[in-house]
Structure formats: C-alpha cells, structure tokens
Amino acid sequence: MNNVNSSFIILYTLAVSAVLGLTACQCDQSKLFNKTRVLEKYGPESAPQSVIIGTPPAKPEIVLQLDGNDHFSGNDGCNSIGGVYTLGGNCQIKFDLIQTTMMMCQDTLMQQAKAITDLIREVATYEVSDTELKLLTPAKGVLMYRKK
C-alpha cells in the first residue's frame, strides 16, 4: 500500500510540475520583444474571424511589434498605430497612450481597424510561444498573431 501511495504522490507531483512548466512558457517575456507579428484572427475567443486585407492605402499586413522598452508599433490594417505597454506578472499586459493615424480606407477595413484597436485597448493578458502571440481581453476577446 505504501508503494501505491508513493507512486501516486510522485506522479501527481510530476503532473503538477509539467502543467506549471507549460504555463510559465506561455508568459516568457523575452519572446515578446523585437519580433514582427502578423495578425491572423481577431474577435471573440470562441469564434475569431480572419483579417481582411484591402487595396492601398490599406496595409498589406496587420502587424504589431513590442520593442522591449515599453513601446509598441504596428498597424490596424488601415492606420499606423503605436503607444506604450506595461507588463505585469501572470502574463499581464496593458496597452496605453494609443495613437493612430487617420487614413481613410474602405468601409469594411475601417470597421475592422476600429475593432482591432478597440481590442488592443482592452487587452489584459497574453500567451506567447516562439511562433504565436495571443492577446486576450477580460471579455473573452482575442488577437491572434503569428511570427513573421
């Protein structure tokens, strides 16, 4: 009976350690910086939609870059966007002082650009790997980027 209990405790400890290790990898701040990320999907986490790419003056890709010095830049598909970000523990991130240019694009692109910028304003946490970045809002919104 002692061997069974000991085996269970060891397996349980290994399982918890593995889960905690995976969680820690998703918050590796060093993977956030100086990488250009291309937005692939955005919207509700349960049903994100693919981005629409329009004709000029629309941007050819919707990108985001965090510089490692609390500043971010990129575009929302129509306008250039930038500002500052703050990182916290437990994968927390907050975007602030967001500024955009005021270009006019097709109506559908303007609506998409507004939705993307609105989501960025609400982002509270992130998940990051070598190839992907997810920005998540408390209301279950998501921006899904891939490494360029």
Backbone as ProteinMPNN parsed JSONL, in Angstrom:
{"seq_chain_A": "MNNVNSSFIILYTLAVSAVLGLTACQCDQSKLFNKTRVLEKYGPESAPQSVIIGTPPAKPEIVLQLDGNDHFSGNDGCNSIGGVYTLGGNCQIKFDLIQTTMMMCQDTLMQQAKAITDLIREVATYEVSDTELKLLTPAKGVLMYRKK", "coords_chain_A": {"N_chain_A": [[0.818, -1.19, 0.0], [1.971, 1.231, 0.716], [3.795, 1.644, -1.355], [2.035, 2.122, -3.489], [0.799, 4.53, -2.698], [3.061, 6.189, -2.58], [3.875, 6.106, -5.25], [1.661, 7.321, -6.458], [1.809, 9.912, -5.351], [4.255, 10.782, -6.412], [3.698, 10.718, -9.198], [1.598, 12.573, -9.282], [2.918, 14.902, -8.412], [4.753, 15.204, -10.529], [2.967, 15.646, -12.648], [1.717, 18.072, -11.879], [3.967, 19.724, -11.856], [4.642, 19.653, -14.579], [2.414, 20.923, -15.738], [2.606, 23.466, -14.542], [5.065, 24.204, -15.594], [4.455, 24.393, -18.352], [2.66, 26.51, -18.317], [4.305, 28.587, -17.446], [5.996, 28.847, -19.662], [4.303, 30.036, -21.507], [4.275, 32.631, -20.74], [6.702, 33.803, -21.194], [8.475, 36.545, -21.218], [10.674, 37.364, -22.741], [10.214, 36.381, -25.257], [8.505, 38.138, -26.396], [9.615, 40.461, -27.463], [10.975, 42.619, -30.03], [10.153, 41.298, -32.346], [8.423, 41.004, -35.319], [5.033, 40.656, -35.579], [2.298, 39.147, -37.229], [-1.077, 39.751, -37.65], [-3.549, 37.293, -37.632], [-6.121, 36.414, -36.865], [-8.996, 37.738, -35.14], [-11.266, 38.914, -32.585], [-14.136, 37.477, -30.908], [-13.079, 35.026, -28.574], [-14.218, 32.512, -28.823], [-14.988, 32.34, -31.466], [-13.065, 33.499, -33.478], [-12.416, 35.77, -36.198], [-10.994, 35.799, -39.498], [-8.554, 38.13, -40.706], [-9.131, 40.901, -42.936], [-7.62, 41.934, -45.862], [-7.082, 44.794, -47.65], [-7.034, 46.951, -50.582], [-4.501, 49.386, -51.503], [-5.062, 52.542, -49.931], [-4.716, 50.719, -47.844], [-2.922, 48.63, -45.546], [-0.534, 46.019, -46.35], [-0.27, 43.923, -44.551], [-1.379, 43.235, -41.231], [0.268, 44.293, -38.53], [2.226, 43.969, -35.486], [4.573, 45.133, -33.141], [6.605, 44.842, -30.315], [8.95, 46.684, -28.568], [10.651, 46.098, -26.406], [11.311, 48.124, -24.752], [9.095, 49.205, -23.564], [7.474, 50.325, -25.558], [5.224, 50.104, -28.324], [4.49, 49.347, -31.77], [2.917, 49.357, -35.002], [0.249, 48.392, -37.167], [-3.261, 48.739, -37.929], [-4.372, 47.652, -40.119], [-5.343, 49.646, -41.65], [-4.507, 52.084, -40.548], [-1.469, 53.425, -39.127], [-0.264, 52.488, -35.918], [0.528, 53.054, -32.514], [2.119, 53.25, -29.266], [2.394, 52.821, -25.721], [3.271, 50.049, -23.599], [2.692, 48.019, -20.711], [4.052, 45.529, -18.731], [3.11, 42.892, -16.517], [3.044, 40.541, -13.765], [2.018, 37.065, -14.11], [1.403, 36.832, -16.875], [0.366, 39.33, -17.603], [-0.518, 42.214, -19.517], [-0.726, 45.555, -20.603], [-1.93, 47.939, -22.803], [-1.401, 51.336, -23.61], [-1.841, 54.928, -23.986], [-2.439, 55.0, -26.706], [-2.036, 55.756, -30.065], [-3.161, 56.608, -33.318], [-2.847, 56.935, -36.893], [-4.89, 58.805, -39.22], [-6.02, 57.69, -41.613], [-8.148, 57.128, -44.441], [-9.933, 54.302, -45.396], [-11.469, 51.529, -47.193], [-14.877, 50.915, -46.219], [-15.323, 48.402, -44.903], [-12.73, 47.786, -44.081], [-12.206, 49.926, -42.408], [-14.027, 49.434, -40.362], [-13.013, 47.0, -39.419], [-10.449, 47.878, -38.598], [-11.133, 49.601, -36.487], [-12.312, 47.736, -34.732], [-10.081, 46.121, -34.146], [-8.296, 47.979, -32.948], [-9.891, 48.723, -30.768], [-9.969, 46.267, -29.397], [-7.226, 45.999, -28.733], [-6.99, 48.088, -26.907], [-8.341, 46.969, -24.77], [-6.952, 44.724, -23.982], [-5.64, 42.456, -21.591], [-4.12, 40.236, -20.85], [-1.61, 37.901, -22.045], [-0.499, 35.201, -24.194], [2.335, 33.533, -25.219], [4.523, 32.075, -27.63], [7.291, 30.65, -29.448], [6.407, 31.077, -32.03], [3.82, 32.164, -32.004], [1.527, 34.676, -30.801], [-0.897, 35.514, -28.531], [-3.211, 37.898, -27.66], [-5.293, 38.721, -25.055], [-8.546, 39.654, -23.868], [-10.451, 40.65, -20.928], [-13.141, 40.235, -21.498], [-13.23, 38.016, -23.071], [-12.205, 38.436, -25.625], [-9.937, 38.205, -28.428], [-6.756, 38.589, -29.999], [-4.934, 37.167, -32.479], [-1.754, 36.534, -33.316], [0.927, 35.694, -35.576], [4.396, 34.852, -35.844], [6.374, 36.752, -38.018]], "CA_chain_A": [[0.0, 0.0, 0.0], [2.866, 2.375, 0.76], [4.343, 1.841, -2.702], [0.982, 2.712, -4.308], [0.673, 5.935, -2.292], [4.271, 6.898, -3.002], [3.817, 6.245, -6.708], [0.645, 8.323, -6.76], [2.338, 11.238, -4.985], [5.288, 11.128, -7.393], [3.026, 11.023, -10.464], [0.853, 13.816, -9.093], [3.907, 15.978, -8.376], [5.254, 15.377, -11.898], [1.9, 16.231, -13.464], [1.573, 19.476, -11.487], [5.167, 20.416, -12.333], [4.537, 19.792, -16.033], [1.406, 21.956, -16.017], [3.184, 24.762, -14.167], [6.114, 24.491, -16.568], [3.824, 24.833, -19.598], [2.096, 27.836, -18.083], [5.403, 29.542, -17.387], [6.492, 29.057, -21.017], [3.392, 30.905, -22.229], [4.477, 34.003, -20.259], [8.115, 34.146, -21.346], [8.519, 37.911, -21.739], [11.735, 37.546, -23.737], [9.695, 36.018, -26.573], [7.624, 39.202, -26.876], [10.297, 41.652, -27.942], [11.717, 42.763, -31.284], [9.657, 40.364, -33.36], [7.243, 41.492, -36.009], [3.939, 39.684, -35.533], [1.258, 39.404, -38.223], [-2.388, 39.356, -37.147], [-4.273, 36.339, -38.471], [-7.526, 36.38, -36.467], [-9.36, 38.608, -34.024], [-12.682, 38.888, -32.232], [-14.451, 36.637, -29.752], [-12.221, 33.851, -28.459], [-14.959, 31.32, -29.245], [-15.16, 32.326, -32.927], [-12.32, 34.607, -34.085], [-12.528, 35.866, -37.652], [-9.769, 36.107, -40.234], [-8.424, 39.534, -41.092], [-9.367, 41.287, -44.328], [-6.571, 42.803, -46.394], [-7.659, 45.555, -48.747], [-6.138, 47.562, -51.563], [-3.966, 50.643, -50.99], [-3.996, 52.772, -48.95], [-4.669, 49.709, -46.781], [-1.621, 47.986, -45.325], [-0.529, 44.653, -46.876], [-0.379, 43.018, -43.413], [-1.658, 43.896, -39.957], [1.422, 43.883, -37.743], [2.461, 44.507, -34.152], [5.917, 44.899, -32.647], [6.938, 45.375, -28.995], [10.383, 46.943, -28.698], [11.435, 45.75, -25.223], [11.477, 49.345, -23.955], [7.743, 49.662, -23.213], [6.778, 50.952, -26.682], [4.79, 49.197, -29.381], [4.126, 49.975, -33.036], [2.339, 48.451, -35.973], [-0.874, 48.984, -37.875], [-4.544, 48.051, -37.732], [-4.86, 47.308, -41.449], [-5.594, 50.895, -42.351], [-3.72, 53.145, -39.917], [-0.342, 53.101, -38.25], [-0.676, 52.532, -34.522], [1.644, 52.972, -31.585], [1.854, 53.656, -27.894], [3.228, 52.173, -24.711], [2.699, 48.876, -22.949], [3.221, 47.686, -19.394], [3.97, 44.102, -18.427], [2.997, 42.52, -15.116], [3.139, 39.11, -13.514], [0.912, 36.22, -14.585], [1.107, 37.118, -18.287], [-0.415, 40.556, -17.757], [-0.014, 43.27, -20.394], [-1.691, 46.652, -20.765], [-1.546, 48.923, -23.817], [-1.876, 52.65, -23.188], [-1.425, 56.073, -24.8], [-2.522, 54.502, -28.08], [-2.237, 56.767, -31.098], [-3.252, 56.086, -34.679], [-3.016, 57.923, -37.954], [-6.307, 58.96, -39.556], [-6.227, 57.39, -43.028], [-9.452, 56.584, -44.827], [-9.888, 53.069, -46.179], [-12.806, 51.026, -47.486], [-15.701, 50.805, -45.015], [-15.084, 47.152, -44.176], [-11.415, 47.885, -43.444], [-12.328, 50.886, -41.307], [-14.71, 48.726, -39.266], [-12.043, 46.048, -38.883], [-9.417, 48.637, -37.906], [-11.711, 50.045, -35.212], [-12.47, 46.561, -33.875], [-8.743, 45.704, -33.711], [-7.804, 48.973, -31.998], [-10.705, 48.588, -29.553], [-9.489, 45.085, -28.678], [-5.91, 46.309, -28.161], [-7.231, 48.932, -25.724], [-8.912, 46.158, -23.693], [-6.098, 43.564, -23.692], [-5.177, 42.36, -20.203], [-3.148, 39.157, -20.703], [-1.055, 37.35, -23.286], [0.141, 33.885, -24.273], [3.349, 33.67, -26.261], [5.438, 30.97, -27.93], [8.268, 31.087, -30.448], [5.767, 31.398, -33.303], [2.498, 32.767, -31.869], [1.204, 35.593, -29.712], [-2.324, 35.766, -28.33], [-3.556, 38.96, -26.728], [-6.621, 38.352, -24.567], [-9.27, 40.638, -23.072], [-11.295, 40.047, -19.894], [-14.448, 39.895, -22.077], [-13.016, 36.864, -23.959], [-11.762, 38.83, -26.962], [-8.591, 37.719, -28.712], [-5.998, 38.948, -31.196], [-4.039, 36.032, -32.688], [-0.654, 36.901, -34.213], [1.988, 34.723, -35.849], [5.703, 35.475, -36.09], [6.621, 36.995, -39.446]], "C_chain_A": [[0.865, 1.259, 0.0], [3.451, 2.674, -0.612], [3.317, 2.499, -3.623], [0.827, 4.186, -3.98], [1.88, 6.743, -2.742], [4.273, 7.118, -4.509], [2.81, 7.311, -7.114], [1.158, 9.732, -6.481], [3.389, 11.678, -5.999], [4.655, 11.506, -8.729], [2.268, 12.346, -10.384], [1.805, 15.011, -9.116], [4.462, 16.247, -9.77], [4.215, 16.039, -12.791], [1.729, 17.706, -13.153], [2.773, 20.271, -11.987], [5.118, 20.643, -13.841], [3.551, 20.883, -16.402], [1.962, 23.328, -15.69], [4.29, 25.163, -15.132], [5.542, 24.983, -17.878], [3.254, 26.232, -19.445], [3.19, 28.886, -18.088], [5.93, 29.846, -18.788], [5.596, 30.012, -21.797], [3.563, 32.369, -21.83], [5.919, 34.469, -20.422], [8.243, 35.509, -22.021], [9.586, 38.106, -22.808], [11.265, 37.198, -25.144], [8.793, 37.099, -27.165], [8.352, 40.235, -27.73], [10.974, 41.496, -29.298], [11.396, 41.686, -32.311], [8.444, 41.007, -34.013], [6.226, 40.364, -36.042], [2.86, 40.112, -36.515], [-0.066, 38.887, -37.671], [-3.06, 38.423, -38.136], [-5.759, 36.332, -38.165], [-7.752, 37.3, -35.282], [-10.855, 38.452, -33.749], [-12.936, 38.042, -31.005], [-13.573, 35.387, -29.748], [-12.901, 32.587, -28.978], [-15.121, 31.224, -30.758], [-14.409, 33.497, -33.564], [-12.449, 34.592, -35.603], [-11.186, 36.22, -38.271], [-9.753, 37.578, -40.619], [-8.704, 39.706, -42.576], [-8.215, 42.2, -44.733], [-7.144, 43.484, -47.631], [-6.613, 46.04, -49.735], [-5.623, 48.882, -51.0], [-5.039, 51.736, -50.982], [-3.947, 51.776, -47.799], [-3.282, 49.074, -46.713], [-1.667, 46.543, -45.846], [-0.629, 43.574, -45.793], [-0.726, 43.853, -42.188], [-0.601, 43.395, -38.989], [1.466, 44.579, -36.384], [3.888, 44.171, -33.755], [6.078, 45.58, -31.293], [8.452, 45.505, -28.938], [11.235, 46.527, -27.502], [11.703, 46.93, -24.319], [10.132, 50.011, -23.691], [7.014, 50.405, -24.318], [6.364, 49.882, -27.692], [4.449, 50.003, -30.621], [3.546, 48.91, -33.946], [1.269, 49.161, -36.777], [-2.115, 48.145, -37.627], [-5.179, 47.642, -39.06], [-5.114, 48.527, -42.305], [-4.648, 51.984, -41.848], [-2.517, 52.599, -39.169], [-0.815, 53.295, -36.821], [0.562, 52.412, -33.644], [1.232, 53.447, -30.212], [2.828, 52.979, -26.959], [2.507, 50.944, -24.172], [3.385, 48.681, -21.607], [3.018, 46.194, -19.172], [3.871, 43.91, -16.923], [3.187, 41.027, -14.967], [1.942, 38.38, -14.087], [0.453, 36.569, -15.994], [0.267, 38.384, -18.487], [0.292, 41.544, -18.68], [-1.122, 44.299, -20.569], [-1.127, 47.619, -21.798], [-2.172, 50.263, -23.45], [-1.305, 53.726, -24.114], [-1.414, 55.706, -26.282], [-2.84, 55.65, -29.03], [-2.31, 56.082, -32.453], [-3.263, 57.244, -35.668], [-4.494, 57.927, -38.33], [-6.559, 58.765, -41.051], [-7.659, 56.906, -43.253], [-9.219, 55.359, -45.703], [-11.32, 52.66, -46.51], [-13.557, 50.813, -46.167], [-15.418, 49.534, -44.218], [-13.734, 47.17, -43.46], [-11.44, 48.862, -42.276], [-13.004, 50.233, -40.102], [-13.761, 47.726, -38.612], [-10.974, 46.776, -38.069], [-9.91, 49.116, -36.539], [-11.842, 48.877, -34.241], [-11.114, 46.107, -33.314], [-8.198, 46.681, -32.674], [-8.583, 48.912, -30.691], [-10.26, 47.383, -28.731], [-8.144, 45.356, -28.011], [-6.075, 47.15, -26.894], [-7.697, 48.116, -24.526], [-8.034, 44.982, -23.271], [-5.6, 43.62, -22.245], [-4.101, 41.289, -20.01], [-2.662, 38.687, -22.073], [-0.613, 35.912, -23.079], [1.122, 33.984, -25.432], [4.153, 32.388, -26.394], [6.451, 31.511, -28.934], [7.589, 31.589, -31.718], [4.439, 32.139, -33.185], [2.417, 33.705, -30.677], [-0.305, 35.763, -29.689], [-2.459, 36.867, -27.301], [-5.016, 38.757, -26.355], [-7.233, 39.467, -23.726], [-10.084, 39.932, -21.994], [-12.662, 39.603, -20.429], [-14.335, 38.762, -23.101], [-12.787, 37.258, -25.414], [-10.323, 38.379, -27.173], [-8.054, 38.361, -29.993], [-4.938, 37.859, -31.343], [-2.999, 36.394, -33.75], [0.263, 35.707, -34.426], [3.274, 35.498, -36.106], [5.904, 35.599, -37.585], [7.907, 36.339, -39.854]], "O_chain_A": [[0.521, 2.245, -0.651], [3.586, 3.838, -0.987], [3.676, 3.338, -4.449], [0.733, 5.013, -4.888], [1.732, 7.862, -3.232], [4.632, 8.195, -4.983], [3.075, 8.112, -8.011], [0.96, 10.64, -7.288], [3.404, 12.841, -6.401], [5.036, 12.511, -9.329], [2.3, 13.142, -11.322], [1.526, 16.017, -9.768], [4.625, 17.405, -10.153], [4.552, 16.901, -13.603], [1.608, 18.517, -14.072], [2.609, 21.382, -12.491], [5.509, 21.706, -14.324], [3.826, 21.688, -17.291], [1.806, 24.261, -16.477], [4.433, 26.343, -15.452], [6.092, 25.911, -18.471], [3.359, 27.049, -20.359], [3.023, 29.958, -18.669], [6.277, 30.992, -19.075], [6.084, 30.732, -22.667], [3.048, 33.256, -22.511], [6.304, 35.468, -19.813], [8.135, 35.619, -23.242], [9.415, 38.939, -23.697], [11.848, 37.664, -26.123], [8.363, 36.985, -28.314], [7.753, 40.82, -28.633], [11.467, 40.43, -29.664], [12.27, 41.229, -33.047], [7.546, 41.496, -33.328], [6.527, 39.254, -36.48], [2.543, 41.296, -36.623], [-0.168, 37.727, -37.273], [-3.135, 38.716, -39.329], [-6.58, 36.254, -39.079], [-6.832, 37.603, -34.522], [-11.603, 37.928, -34.574], [-12.06, 37.899, -30.152], [-13.353, 34.768, -30.789], [-12.24, 31.695, -29.51], [-15.367, 30.137, -31.282], [-15.034, 34.394, -34.128], [-12.577, 33.532, -36.216], [-10.347, 36.862, -37.639], [-10.799, 38.192, -40.83], [-8.536, 38.778, -43.368], [-7.881, 43.138, -44.01], [-7.632, 42.821, -48.546], [-5.464, 45.598, -49.722], [-6.249, 49.447, -50.104], [-5.83, 51.839, -51.919], [-3.186, 51.984, -46.854], [-2.569, 49.0, -47.714], [-2.719, 45.906, -45.794], [-1.025, 42.444, -46.077], [-0.402, 45.039, -42.123], [-0.57, 42.21, -38.659], [0.84, 45.616, -36.166], [4.363, 43.062, -33.999], [5.733, 46.751, -31.136], [9.167, 44.546, -29.227], [12.461, 46.602, -27.589], [12.261, 46.766, -23.234], [10.044, 51.236, -23.606], [6.012, 51.065, -24.04], [7.064, 48.888, -27.886], [4.155, 51.195, -30.537], [3.671, 47.714, -33.687], [1.357, 50.361, -37.04], [-2.038, 47.001, -37.178], [-6.368, 47.327, -39.121], [-5.102, 48.452, -43.534], [-4.06, 52.718, -42.643], [-2.531, 51.481, -38.653], [-1.655, 54.15, -36.541], [1.528, 51.741, -34.007], [0.138, 53.979, -30.021], [3.937, 52.612, -27.345], [1.286, 50.825, -24.28], [4.515, 49.124, -21.4], [1.93, 45.666, -19.404], [4.465, 44.659, -16.148], [3.463, 40.33, -15.943], [0.964, 39.002, -14.502], [-0.745, 36.598, -16.274], [-0.474, 38.478, -19.466], [1.513, 41.698, -18.641], [-2.3, 43.956, -20.67], [0.015, 48.065, -21.684], [-3.328, 50.323, -23.032], [-0.407, 53.466, -24.915], [-0.491, 56.062, -27.015], [-3.787, 56.409, -28.822], [-1.611, 55.1, -32.705], [-3.633, 58.37, -35.335], [-5.267, 57.127, -37.803], [-7.232, 59.579, -41.682], [-8.289, 56.347, -42.356], [-8.41, 55.384, -46.63], [-12.269, 53.357, -46.152], [-12.944, 50.563, -45.129], [-15.289, 49.583, -42.994], [-13.607, 46.632, -42.36], [-10.767, 48.646, -41.268], [-12.599, 50.453, -38.96], [-13.715, 47.622, -37.386], [-10.629, 46.34, -36.97], [-9.179, 49.041, -35.551], [-11.521, 49.011, -33.06], [-11.016, 45.751, -32.139], [-7.693, 46.259, -31.634], [-7.995, 49.036, -29.617], [-10.181, 47.464, -27.505], [-7.94, 44.987, -26.854], [-5.362, 46.935, -25.914], [-7.476, 48.518, -23.383], [-8.349, 44.307, -22.291], [-5.198, 44.671, -21.745], [-3.263, 41.408, -19.117], [-3.23, 39.032, -23.109], [-0.384, 35.464, -21.955], [0.77, 34.469, -26.508], [4.429, 31.703, -25.409], [6.457, 32.706, -29.23], [8.141, 32.441, -32.413], [3.968, 32.696, -34.177], [3.133, 33.553, -29.687], [-0.917, 36.111, -30.698], [-1.897, 36.788, -26.208], [-5.875, 38.636, -27.227], [-6.535, 40.141, -22.968], [-10.379, 38.744, -22.124], [-13.274, 38.692, -19.873], [-15.242, 38.569, -23.911], [-13.132, 36.509, -26.327], [-9.577, 38.192, -26.212], [-8.799, 38.634, -30.934], [-4.134, 37.649, -30.436], [-3.323, 36.542, -34.929], [0.367, 34.824, -33.574], [3.244, 36.652, -36.532], [5.636, 34.66, -38.335], [8.301, 36.422, -41.017]]}, "name": "protein", "num_of_chains": 1, "seq": "MNNVNSSFIILYTLAVSAVLGLTACQCDQSKLFNKTRVLEKYGPESAPQSVIIGTPPAKPEIVLQLDGNDHFSGNDGCNSIGGVYTLGGNCQIKFDLIQTTMMMCQDTLMQQAKAITDLIREVATYEVSDTELKLLTPAKGVLMYRKK"}
